[in-house]
Amino acid sequence: MNKFVSISIQSTNNILILKVYEVSRTADLHETIMRMPDGYETKVGERGLKLSGGEKQRVAIARAILKGSPIVSELYRQLIYKQFADCL
């Protein structure tokens, strides 16, 4: 089965595409997807075979954000703190 990027991010098909865009931005994936030939409709293959390792990780992060994982929320909070501290 050849999956699209948007379906790879969604855990279920009833999630609004706007939410997919939002979590893609949070996972630093949106710009990468928009550079793909067909954007969110780009076929990435089963298990994302056409994605790089980093892109697969960001898809996994986006999925976890969609599910509201408390671990991701804490990691994201720490990442924001680190980025802020690095700017000082």
Residue, then its C-alpha position, 0 to 999 in steps of 0.5 A: m500500500n502506498k501511503f500519503v504523507s498526510i495519512s502517515i501523520q494521521s492515526t485515524n482519517n477523521i482528524l482534520i487536515l488543519k490539525v495535521y498542518e498544525v502538528s506538522r509545523t510543531a514537529d518541524l515537518h511542514e516546510t519539508i512536506m511542502r517542498m515534496p512534489d505533491g505536498y501532503e498528497t505525496k506518496v511516501g510508500e509503506r512505512g514511509l520508505k521514501l522518507s529519510g530517517g529524520e523525516k520518519q522521526r518527525v512524522a512519529i513526533a507529529r503522531a504523538i502530538l496528535k495523540g496528546s502524549p504527555i511524554v512528548s509535551e514534556l520533551y517539547r517543553q524542554l526543547i523550547y527551554k533549551q532553544f530559548a537558553d541558547c539564544l541568550 
